[in-house]
Amino acid sequence: MDPVAAKYIGAGLAAVGLGLAALGVGNVFAQFLSSALRNPSAADSQQGRLFIGFAAAELLGLLAFVIAMILLFVA
């Protein structure tokens, strides 16, 4: 197999895998907050969890891009 093609395949798999993980984490936190915020008196106590879920989903999405770029241009 051509080494350049292997780099593209590896980078694509890393990006897709981590991108889907980011979608999964975002979906889990969205469902959690959707169910937790059905009680209006609990809305104020859930803001920290909202930021953690947002940060985790964004981190995984950015990590997918960074790993793909590392695999393409450094490895």
NORSULVEN-V398687 format. One record per pair of residues at least 12 apart in sequence whose C-alpha atoms are under 7 Angstrom apart, sorted by the first residue. I is the first residue (numbers start at 1). J is the second residue. Records with the same first field share a line. If there is no record, write none. Layout:
I = J  J
This chain:
7 = 71  72
8 = 72
11 = 68  71  72
12 = 68
14 = 64  67  68
15 = 64  65  68
18 = 60  61  64
19 = 60  61  64
21 = 60
22 = 57  60  61
23 = 57
25 = 57
26 = 53  54  57
29 = 53
